[in-house]
């Protein structure tokens, strides 16, 4: 976040000059560096430019590579680093991240030729069919989760969102165990970036696939949120707002449990309700 900046706040028709914290939004260029077999040199390619909130950038890149199907295995990610190109100034060096990848990923590099905004990560991809068709690990049956744990997820996420408390303009995502333990929380101005960060955290920690975890997001559950969860092997996704029609269709086809409108003890289970235990707790 940045600030405090002075803004005019109007209450009851009366303007007042007050400080205000703003959520930071800056571009992140994601590059791939692939050492070619033999002495053929190195293949360097820009894969995407996404708008994000700085912080946990390596997790964001790792999660993005996993979601895009660039990585068939975490072992193909050899390292992540900030760019050290001489022509970049100090500030810009922290807006360019290079992932060192195994030569086996070359056929899977599918660069996005446009900028992804903080609100929509799908923009610039070849097509929705391409995203679906790249495949994902088969989902396990996963845990059966008590409804009262699901109902508590938004409050657990909200309590851990420090930047949201200051700015009111940032999304959050969390990975939670089946018994309600919060494993990791990340924030970003884009929902999809926050999800990439928590999944990237799991990838770098050697915890993929997340076959016994739940993903909770602070906003709506879009197609891309479900797609990212599937690539990480997550069987249950819960959001505090609605799910899109395409997200529900994808979740249904893949056997993922998708829950929306989780707030005030209520919720809507769109798909695979068998993973949610609806009987009250003892």
MITORVEX-155677 format. One record per residue (C-alpha): x, y, z; residue in three letters; residue number from 1. Coordinates in nm, 4 decimals. Layout:
{c1=X, c2=Y, c3=Z, type=ALA, seq=NUM}
...
//
This chain:
{c1=0.0000, c2=0.0000, c3=0.0000, type=UNK, seq=1}
{c1=0.1015, c2=0.3592, c3=-0.0442, type=UNK, seq=2}
{c1=0.0191, c2=0.6836, c3=0.1255, type=UNK, seq=3}
{c1=-0.1166, c2=0.8338, c3=0.3236, type=UNK, seq=4}
{c1=-0.2410, c2=1.0621, c3=0.0474, type=UNK, seq=5}
{c1=-0.4717, c2=1.3531, c3=0.1220, type=UNK, seq=6}
{c1=-0.8184, c2=1.3102, c3=-0.0267, type=UNK, seq=7}
{c1=-1.1537, c2=1.4833, c3=0.0054, type=UNK, seq=8}
{c1=-1.4069, c2=1.2707, c3=0.1934, type=UNK, seq=9}
{c1=-1.7678, c2=1.3822, c3=0.1774, type=UNK, seq=10}
{c1=-1.9970, c2=1.2943, c3=0.4667, type=UNK, seq=11}
{c1=-2.3463, c2=1.4366, c3=0.4986, type=UNK, seq=12}
{c1=-2.2611, c2=1.6751, c3=0.2165, type=UNK, seq=13}
{c1=-1.9604, c2=1.8198, c3=0.4012, type=UNK, seq=14}
{c1=-1.6131, c2=1.7716, c3=0.2416, type=UNK, seq=15}
{c1=-1.3180, c2=1.7071, c3=0.4705, type=UNK, seq=16}
{c1=-0.9500, c2=1.6740, c3=0.3870, type=UNK, seq=17}
{c1=-0.8187, c2=1.3457, c3=0.5255, type=UNK, seq=18}
{c1=-0.5299, c2=1.1012, c3=0.4699, type=UNK, seq=19}
{c1=-0.6072, c2=0.7824, c3=0.2791, type=UNK, seq=20}
{c1=-0.4122, c2=0.4608, c3=0.2143, type=UNK, seq=21}
{c1=-0.4108, c2=0.3278, c3=-0.1432, type=UNK, seq=22}
{c1=-0.3539, c2=-0.0268, c3=-0.2663, type=UNK, seq=23}
{c1=-0.0410, c2=-0.0398, c3=-0.4832, type=UNK, seq=24}
{c1=-0.0747, c2=-0.1600, c3=-0.8420, type=UNK, seq=25}
{c1=0.2389, c2=-0.2103, c3=-1.0531, type=UNK, seq=26}
{c1=0.3265, c2=-0.4222, c3=-1.3573, type=UNK, seq=27}
{c1=0.5163, c2=-0.7479, c3=-1.3234, type=UNK, seq=28}
{c1=0.6880, c2=-0.8916, c3=-1.6300, type=UNK, seq=29}
{c1=0.7262, c2=-1.2691, c3=-1.6144, type=UNK, seq=30}
{c1=1.0174, c2=-1.4088, c3=-1.8128, type=UNK, seq=31}
{c1=1.1282, c2=-1.7661, c3=-1.8771, type=UNK, seq=32}
{c1=1.4926, c2=-1.8634, c3=-1.9125, type=UNK, seq=33}
{c1=1.5484, c2=-2.2132, c3=-2.0504, type=UNK, seq=34}
{c1=1.8937, c2=-2.3665, c3=-2.0800, type=UNK, seq=35}
{c1=1.8953, c2=-2.5489, c3=-2.4126, type=UNK, seq=36}
{c1=2.0519, c2=-2.8971, c3=-2.4410, type=UNK, seq=37}
{c1=2.4188, c2=-2.9201, c3=-2.5229, type=UNK, seq=38}
{c1=2.5855, c2=-2.5898, c3=-2.6027, type=UNK, seq=39}
{c1=2.2859, c2=-2.4358, c3=-2.7789, type=UNK, seq=40}
{c1=2.2675, c2=-2.1498, c3=-2.5313, type=UNK, seq=41}
{c1=1.9680, c2=-2.0124, c3=-2.3433, type=UNK, seq=42}
{c1=1.6166, c2=-1.9391, c3=-2.4614, type=UNK, seq=43}
{c1=1.4800, c2=-1.6206, c3=-2.2963, type=UNK, seq=44}
{c1=1.1177, c2=-1.5228, c3=-2.3458, type=UNK, seq=45}
{c1=0.8657, c2=-1.2849, c3=-2.1900, type=UNK, seq=46}
{c1=0.5557, c2=-1.4882, c3=-2.1052, type=UNK, seq=47}
{c1=0.3252, c2=-1.2274, c3=-1.9553, type=UNK, seq=48}
{c1=0.2900, c2=-0.8849, c3=-1.8029, type=UNK, seq=49}
{c1=0.0388, c2=-0.8775, c3=-1.5204, type=UNK, seq=50}
{c1=-0.0727, c2=-0.5956, c3=-1.2934, type=UNK, seq=51}
{c1=-0.0201, c2=-0.6880, c3=-0.9306, type=UNK, seq=52}
{c1=0.0466, c2=-0.5629, c3=-0.5782, type=UNK, seq=53}
{c1=0.4225, c2=-0.6012, c3=-0.5106, type=UNK, seq=54}
{c1=0.5125, c2=-0.8642, c3=-0.2547, type=UNK, seq=55}
{c1=0.5520, c2=-1.2437, c3=-0.2666, type=UNK, seq=56}
{c1=0.6444, c2=-1.2031, c3=-0.6340, type=UNK, seq=57}
{c1=0.8286, c2=-1.5361, c3=-0.6580, type=UNK, seq=58}
{c1=0.5217, c2=-1.7172, c3=-0.5231, type=UNK, seq=59}
{c1=0.3079, c2=-1.5323, c3=-0.7770, type=UNK, seq=60}
{c1=0.5323, c2=-1.6427, c3=-1.0645, type=UNK, seq=61}
{c1=0.5487, c2=-2.0034, c3=-0.9430, type=UNK, seq=62}
{c1=0.1721, c2=-2.0190, c3=-0.9073, type=UNK, seq=63}
{c1=0.1199, c2=-1.8570, c3=-1.2478, type=UNK, seq=64}
{c1=0.3518, c2=-2.1083, c3=-1.4177, type=UNK, seq=65}
{c1=0.1618, c2=-2.3932, c3=-1.2540, type=UNK, seq=66}
{c1=-0.1790, c2=-2.2525, c3=-1.3485, type=UNK, seq=67}
{c1=-0.0770, c2=-2.1958, c3=-1.7097, type=UNK, seq=68}
{c1=0.0386, c2=-2.5540, c3=-1.7531, type=UNK, seq=69}
{c1=0.3979, c2=-2.4506, c3=-1.8157, type=UNK, seq=70}
{c1=0.5148, c2=-2.6848, c3=-1.5400, type=UNK, seq=71}
{c1=0.4387, c2=-3.0550, c3=-1.5680, type=UNK, seq=72}
{c1=0.6265, c2=-3.1051, c3=-1.2410, type=UNK, seq=73}
{c1=0.7598, c2=-2.8671, c3=-0.9737, type=UNK, seq=74}
{c1=1.1074, c2=-3.0048, c3=-1.0496, type=UNK, seq=75}
{c1=1.1015, c2=-2.8220, c3=-1.3845, type=UNK, seq=76}
{c1=1.1249, c2=-2.4938, c3=-1.1937, type=UNK, seq=77}
{c1=1.4980, c2=-2.4575, c3=-1.1300, type=UNK, seq=78}
{c1=1.4943, c2=-2.1120, c3=-0.9743, type=UNK, seq=79}
{c1=1.3285, c2=-1.7677, c3=-0.9650, type=UNK, seq=80}
{c1=1.5086, c2=-1.4338, c3=-0.9539, type=UNK, seq=81}
{c1=1.4602, c2=-1.0650, c3=-1.0096, type=UNK, seq=82}
{c1=1.5999, c2=-0.9360, c3=-1.3361, type=UNK, seq=83}
{c1=1.9484, c2=-0.7814, c3=-1.3228, type=UNK, seq=84}
{c1=1.9556, c2=-0.6323, c3=-1.6741, type=UNK, seq=85}
{c1=2.1870, c2=-0.3326, c3=-1.6775, type=UNK, seq=86}
{c1=1.9377, c2=-0.1168, c3=-1.8676, type=UNK, seq=87}
{c1=1.6770, c2=-0.1419, c3=-1.5907, type=UNK, seq=88}
{c1=1.6797, c2=0.1056, c3=-1.3061, type=UNK, seq=89}
{c1=1.6662, c2=-0.0208, c3=-0.9481, type=UNK, seq=90}
{c1=1.2885, c2=0.0169, c3=-0.9204, type=UNK, seq=91}
{c1=1.2149, c2=-0.1634, c3=-1.2459, type=UNK, seq=92}
{c1=1.4382, c2=-0.4569, c3=-1.1517, type=UNK, seq=93}
{c1=1.1786, c2=-0.5516, c3=-0.8922, type=UNK, seq=94}
{c1=0.9057, c2=-0.5461, c3=-1.1589, type=UNK, seq=95}
{c1=1.0737, c2=-0.8091, c3=-1.3781, type=UNK, seq=96}
{c1=1.1053, c2=-1.1699, c3=-1.2583, type=UNK, seq=97}
{c1=1.2823, c2=-1.4484, c3=-1.4467, type=UNK, seq=98}
{c1=1.2006, c2=-1.8144, c3=-1.3894, type=UNK, seq=99}
{c1=1.4803, c2=-2.0597, c3=-1.4721, type=UNK, seq=100}
{c1=1.3126, c2=-2.3615, c3=-1.6279, type=UNK, seq=101}
{c1=1.4130, c2=-2.7079, c3=-1.7490, type=UNK, seq=102}
{c1=1.4442, c2=-2.7639, c3=-2.1239, type=UNK, seq=103}
{c1=1.1418, c2=-2.9968, c3=-2.1100, type=UNK, seq=104}
{c1=0.9060, c2=-2.6966, c3=-2.0811, type=UNK, seq=105}
{c1=0.9904, c2=-2.5513, c3=-2.4238, type=UNK, seq=106}
{c1=0.6922, c2=-2.7078, c3=-2.5987, type=UNK, seq=107}
{c1=0.4614, c2=-2.5739, c3=-2.3282, type=UNK, seq=108}
{c1=0.5645, c2=-2.2106, c3=-2.3399, type=UNK, seq=109}
{c1=0.2572, c2=-2.0236, c3=-2.4535, type=UNK, seq=110}
{c1=0.3257, c2=-1.6533, c3=-2.4112, type=UNK, seq=111}
{c1=0.0458, c2=-1.4064, c3=-2.3560, type=UNK, seq=112}
{c1=0.0868, c2=-1.1263, c3=-2.6030, type=UNK, seq=113}
{c1=-0.1231, c2=-0.8743, c3=-2.4101, type=UNK, seq=114}
{c1=-0.1174, c2=-0.7295, c3=-2.0610, type=UNK, seq=115}
{c1=-0.3303, c2=-0.8988, c3=-1.7972, type=UNK, seq=116}
{c1=-0.5127, c2=-0.6503, c3=-1.5768, type=UNK, seq=117}
{c1=-0.5529, c2=-0.6879, c3=-1.2036, type=UNK, seq=118}
{c1=-0.9185, c2=-0.7842, c3=-1.2558, type=UNK, seq=119}
{c1=-0.8906, c2=-1.0454, c3=-1.5297, type=UNK, seq=120}
{c1=-0.6053, c2=-1.2873, c3=-1.5745, type=UNK, seq=121}
{c1=-0.7588, c2=-1.4696, c3=-1.8725, type=UNK, seq=122}
{c1=-0.7265, c2=-1.1656, c3=-2.1008, type=UNK, seq=123}
{c1=-0.4704, c2=-1.2290, c3=-2.3724, type=UNK, seq=124}
{c1=-0.4761, c2=-1.6081, c3=-2.3588, type=UNK, seq=125}
{c1=-0.5365, c2=-1.7831, c3=-2.6886, type=UNK, seq=126}
{c1=-0.8799, c2=-1.9117, c3=-2.5869, type=UNK, seq=127}
{c1=-1.0794, c2=-2.0633, c3=-2.3045, type=UNK, seq=128}
{c1=-1.0614, c2=-2.3973, c3=-2.4863, type=UNK, seq=129}
{c1=-0.6830, c2=-2.3817, c3=-2.4751, type=UNK, seq=130}
{c1=-0.6896, c2=-2.3240, c3=-2.0994, type=UNK, seq=131}
{c1=-0.9286, c2=-2.6136, c3=-2.0427, type=UNK, seq=132}
{c1=-0.7571, c2=-2.8443, c3=-2.2864, type=UNK, seq=133}
{c1=-0.4122, c2=-2.8232, c3=-2.1284, type=UNK, seq=134}
{c1=-0.5258, c2=-3.0721, c3=-1.8643, type=UNK, seq=135}
{c1=-0.4919, c2=-3.0927, c3=-1.4884, type=UNK, seq=136}
{c1=-0.4108, c2=-3.3647, c3=-1.2375, type=UNK, seq=137}
{c1=-0.7147, c2=-3.5816, c3=-1.1576, type=UNK, seq=138}
{c1=-0.8910, c2=-3.4642, c3=-0.8434, type=UNK, seq=139}
{c1=-0.8921, c2=-3.6992, c3=-0.5480, type=UNK, seq=140}
{c1=-1.2137, c2=-3.7543, c3=-0.3558, type=UNK, seq=141}
{c1=-1.0709, c2=-3.5131, c3=-0.1033, type=UNK, seq=142}
{c1=-1.1844, c2=-3.4502, c3=0.2514, type=UNK, seq=143}
{c1=-1.5380, c2=-3.4210, c3=0.3838, type=UNK, seq=144}
{c1=-1.5580, c2=-3.0806, c3=0.5486, type=UNK, seq=145}
{c1=-1.8046, c2=-2.9770, c3=0.8176, type=UNK, seq=146}
{c1=-2.0276, c2=-2.6892, c3=0.7073, type=UNK, seq=147}
{c1=-1.9414, c2=-2.4840, c3=1.0137, type=UNK, seq=148}
{c1=-1.5754, c2=-2.4857, c3=0.8998, type=UNK, seq=149}
{c1=-1.6796, c2=-2.3646, c3=0.5551, type=UNK, seq=150}
{c1=-1.9004, c2=-2.0939, c3=0.7074, type=UNK, seq=151}
{c1=-1.6074, c2=-1.9633, c3=0.9126, type=UNK, seq=152}
{c1=-1.3716, c2=-1.9298, c3=0.6139, type=UNK, seq=153}
{c1=-1.4555, c2=-1.5682, c3=0.5131, type=UNK, seq=154}
{c1=-1.4055, c2=-1.4438, c3=0.8693, type=UNK, seq=155}
{c1=-1.0731, c2=-1.6277, c3=0.8952, type=UNK, seq=156}
{c1=-0.9580, c2=-1.4769, c3=0.5672, type=UNK, seq=157}
{c1=-1.0788, c2=-1.1289, c3=0.6530, type=UNK, seq=158}
{c1=-0.9045, c2=-1.1357, c3=0.9928, type=UNK, seq=159}
{c1=-0.5724, c2=-1.2071, c3=0.8205, type=UNK, seq=160}
{c1=-0.6051, c2=-0.9377, c3=0.5505, type=UNK, seq=161}
{c1=-0.3898, c2=-0.6590, c3=0.6893, type=UNK, seq=162}
{c1=-0.3736, c2=-0.4583, c3=0.3667, type=UNK, seq=163}
{c1=-0.7494, c2=-0.4728, c3=0.3171, type=UNK, seq=164}
{c1=-0.7961, c2=-0.3264, c3=0.6635, type=UNK, seq=165}
{c1=-0.5867, c2=-0.0245, c3=0.5583, type=UNK, seq=166}
{c1=-0.6985, c2=0.0266, c3=0.1987, type=UNK, seq=167}
{c1=-1.0335, c2=-0.1479, c3=0.1481, type=UNK, seq=168}
{c1=-0.9236, c2=-0.2115, c3=-0.2100, type=UNK, seq=169}
{c1=-0.7405, c2=-0.5420, c3=-0.2149, type=UNK, seq=170}
{c1=-0.8378, c2=-0.9077, c3=-0.2516, type=UNK, seq=171}
{c1=-0.7302, c2=-1.2062, c3=-0.0464, type=UNK, seq=172}
{c1=-0.6921, c2=-1.5814, c3=-0.0882, type=UNK, seq=173}
{c1=-0.6132, c2=-1.8505, c3=0.1644, type=UNK, seq=174}
{c1=-0.5387, c2=-2.2201, c3=0.1782, type=UNK, seq=175}
{c1=-0.7114, c2=-2.3921, c3=0.4683, type=UNK, seq=176}
{c1=-0.6914, c2=-2.7492, c3=0.5950, type=UNK, seq=177}
{c1=-0.9989, c2=-2.9684, c3=0.6243, type=UNK, seq=178}
{c1=-1.0156, c2=-2.9095, c3=0.9999, type=UNK, seq=179}
{c1=-1.0092, c2=-2.5295, c3=0.9621, type=UNK, seq=180}
{c1=-0.6400, c2=-2.4492, c3=1.0069, type=UNK, seq=181}
{c1=-0.5301, c2=-2.1546, c3=0.7939, type=UNK, seq=182}
{c1=-0.2131, c2=-2.2600, c3=0.6105, type=UNK, seq=183}
{c1=-0.1312, c2=-1.9390, c3=0.4211, type=UNK, seq=184}
{c1=-0.2956, c2=-1.6069, c3=0.3312, type=UNK, seq=185}
{c1=-0.1889, c2=-1.3720, c3=0.0540, type=UNK, seq=186}
{c1=-0.3283, c2=-1.0393, c3=-0.0705, type=UNK, seq=187}
{c1=-0.3210, c2=-0.8668, c3=-0.4064, type=UNK, seq=188}
{c1=-0.5141, c2=-0.6084, c3=-0.6017, type=UNK, seq=189}
{c1=-0.6147, c2=-0.8945, c3=-0.8350, type=UNK, seq=190}
{c1=-0.8049, c2=-1.2017, c3=-0.7155, type=UNK, seq=191}
{c1=-0.6216, c2=-1.4276, c3=-0.9577, type=UNK, seq=192}
{c1=-0.2839, c2=-1.2972, c3=-0.8364, type=UNK, seq=193}
{c1=-0.3734, c2=-1.3680, c3=-0.4736, type=UNK, seq=194}
{c1=-0.4631, c2=-1.7246, c3=-0.5741, type=UNK, seq=195}
{c1=-0.1381, c2=-1.7640, c3=-0.7691, type=UNK, seq=196}
{c1=0.0540, c2=-1.6484, c3=-0.4619, type=UNK, seq=197}
{c1=-0.0953, c2=-1.9060, c3=-0.2248, type=UNK, seq=198}
{c1=-0.0558, c2=-2.1865, c3=-0.4795, type=UNK, seq=199}
{c1=0.2972, c2=-2.0674, c3=-0.5554, type=UNK, seq=200}
{c1=0.3714, c2=-2.0804, c3=-0.1829, type=UNK, seq=201}
{c1=0.2587, c2=-2.4431, c3=-0.1806, type=UNK, seq=202}
{c1=0.4600, c2=-2.5296, c3=-0.4922, type=UNK, seq=203}
{c1=0.7805, c2=-2.3796, c3=-0.3547, type=UNK, seq=204}
{c1=0.7208, c2=-2.5594, c3=-0.0236, type=UNK, seq=205}
{c1=0.6799, c2=-2.8959, c3=-0.2014, type=UNK, seq=206}
{c1=0.3127, c2=-2.9302, c3=-0.1013, type=UNK, seq=207}
{c1=0.1497, c2=-2.9864, c3=-0.4413, type=UNK, seq=208}
{c1=-0.0942, c2=-3.1392, c3=-0.5137, type=UNK, seq=209}
{c1=-0.3178, c2=-2.9830, c3=-0.2482, type=UNK, seq=210}
{c1=-0.5572, c2=-3.2768, c3=-0.2381, type=UNK, seq=211}
{c1=-0.6734, c2=-3.2155, c3=0.1211, type=UNK, seq=212}
{c1=-0.6880, c2=-2.8342, c3=0.1200, type=UNK, seq=213}
{c1=-0.9588, c2=-2.5771, c3=0.0617, type=UNK, seq=214}
{c1=-0.9139, c2=-2.2539, c3=-0.1315, type=UNK, seq=215}
{c1=-1.1063, c2=-1.9508, c3=-0.0094, type=UNK, seq=216}
{c1=-1.1252, c2=-1.6249, c3=-0.2062, type=UNK, seq=217}
{c1=-1.2529, c2=-1.2850, c3=-0.1018, type=UNK, seq=218}
{c1=-1.4594, c2=-1.2154, c3=-0.4126, type=UNK, seq=219}
{c1=-1.6468, c2=-1.4020, c3=-0.6816, type=UNK, seq=220}
{c1=-1.5341, c2=-1.7420, c3=-0.8089, type=UNK, seq=221}
{c1=-1.4540, c2=-1.7048, c3=-1.1779, type=UNK, seq=222}
{c1=-1.3576, c2=-1.9640, c3=-1.4370, type=UNK, seq=223}
{c1=-0.9911, c2=-1.8807, c3=-1.3845, type=UNK, seq=224}
{c1=-1.0087, c2=-1.9282, c3=-1.0074, type=UNK, seq=225}
{c1=-1.1513, c2=-2.2770, c3=-1.0574, type=UNK, seq=226}
{c1=-0.8956, c2=-2.3529, c3=-1.3284, type=UNK, seq=227}
{c1=-0.6070, c2=-2.2551, c3=-1.0991, type=UNK, seq=228}
{c1=-0.7489, c2=-2.4700, c3=-0.8187, type=UNK, seq=229}
{c1=-0.7767, c2=-2.7692, c3=-1.0507, type=UNK, seq=230}
{c1=-0.4155, c2=-2.7398, c3=-1.1622, type=UNK, seq=231}
{c1=-0.3108, c2=-2.7428, c3=-0.7974, type=UNK, seq=232}
{c1=-0.5291, c2=-3.0437, c3=-0.7170, type=UNK, seq=233}
{c1=-0.7548, c2=-2.8487, c3=-0.4794, type=UNK, seq=234}
{c1=-1.0932, c2=-3.0250, c3=-0.4388, type=UNK, seq=235}
{c1=-1.2953, c2=-2.7460, c3=-0.2682, type=UNK, seq=236}
{c1=-1.3202, c2=-2.3749, c3=-0.3515, type=UNK, seq=237}
{c1=-1.5250, c2=-2.1291, c3=-0.1453, type=UNK, seq=238}
{c1=-1.5914, c2=-1.7629, c3=-0.2208, type=UNK, seq=239}
{c1=-1.7753, c2=-1.4876, c3=-0.0397, type=UNK, seq=240}
{c1=-1.9555, c2=-1.3841, c3=-0.3585, type=UNK, seq=241}
{c1=-2.1188, c2=-1.5550, c3=-0.6549, type=UNK, seq=242}
{c1=-1.9682, c2=-1.8025, c3=-0.8990, type=UNK, seq=243}
{c1=-1.9823, c2=-1.7457, c3=-1.2728, type=UNK, seq=244}
{c1=-2.1665, c2=-1.9840, c3=-1.5052, type=UNK, seq=245}
{c1=-1.8431, c2=-2.0993, c3=-1.6671, type=UNK, seq=246}
{c1=-1.6821, c2=-2.1584, c3=-1.3272, type=UNK, seq=247}
{c1=-1.9762, c2=-2.3790, c3=-1.2260, type=UNK, seq=248}
{c1=-1.9628, c2=-2.5695, c3=-1.5555, type=UNK, seq=249}
{c1=-1.5889, c2=-2.6350, c3=-1.5227, type=UNK, seq=250}
{c1=-1.6227, c2=-2.7370, c3=-1.1559, type=UNK, seq=251}
{c1=-1.9031, c2=-2.9759, c3=-1.2440, type=UNK, seq=252}
{c1=-1.7075, c2=-3.1349, c3=-1.5288, type=UNK, seq=253}
{c1=-1.3971, c2=-3.1774, c3=-1.3131, type=UNK, seq=254}
{c1=-1.5713, c2=-3.2936, c3=-0.9954, type=UNK, seq=255}
{c1=-1.4653, c2=-2.9936, c3=-0.7861, type=UNK, seq=256}
{c1=-1.6809, c2=-2.8723, c3=-0.4975, type=UNK, seq=257}
{c1=-1.7644, c2=-2.5051, c3=-0.5566, type=UNK, seq=258}
{c1=-1.9326, c2=-2.2970, c3=-0.2861, type=UNK, seq=259}
{c1=-2.0378, c2=-1.9334, c3=-0.3199, type=UNK, seq=260}
{c1=-2.2055, c2=-1.6601, c3=-0.1164, type=UNK, seq=261}
{c1=-2.0383, c2=-1.7881, c3=0.2010, type=UNK, seq=262}
{c1=-2.1353, c2=-1.5255, c3=0.4566, type=UNK, seq=263}
{c1=-2.3357, c2=-1.4963, c3=0.7789, type=UNK, seq=264}
{c1=-2.3551, c2=-1.8737, c3=0.8140, type=UNK, seq=265}
{c1=-2.5145, c2=-1.9170, c3=0.4717, type=UNK, seq=266}
{c1=-2.3842, c2=-2.0338, c3=0.1360, type=UNK, seq=267}
{c1=-2.4650, c2=-2.1866, c3=-0.2008, type=UNK, seq=268}
{c1=-2.3144, c2=-2.5237, c3=-0.2939, type=UNK, seq=269}
{c1=-2.3048, c2=-2.5339, c3=-0.6724, type=UNK, seq=270}
{c1=-2.1304, c2=-2.8675, c3=-0.7339, type=UNK, seq=271}
{c1=-2.0241, c2=-3.1884, c3=-0.5544, type=UNK, seq=272}
{c1=-2.2120, c2=-3.1291, c3=-0.2261, type=UNK, seq=273}
{c1=-2.0968, c2=-3.4702, c3=-0.0992, type=UNK, seq=274}
{c1=-1.7727, c2=-3.3145, c3=0.0278, type=UNK, seq=275}
{c1=-1.9653, c2=-3.0867, c3=0.2683, type=UNK, seq=276}
{c1=-2.1036, c2=-3.2371, c3=0.5887, type=UNK, seq=277}
{c1=-2.4236, c2=-3.0466, c3=0.6639, type=UNK, seq=278}
{c1=-2.5050, c2=-3.1974, c3=1.0048, type=UNK, seq=279}
{c1=-2.4498, c2=-2.9511, c3=1.2947, type=UNK, seq=280}
{c1=-2.1324, c2=-2.9844, c3=1.5038, type=UNK, seq=281}
{c1=-2.1460, c2=-3.1758, c3=1.8327, type=UNK, seq=282}
//
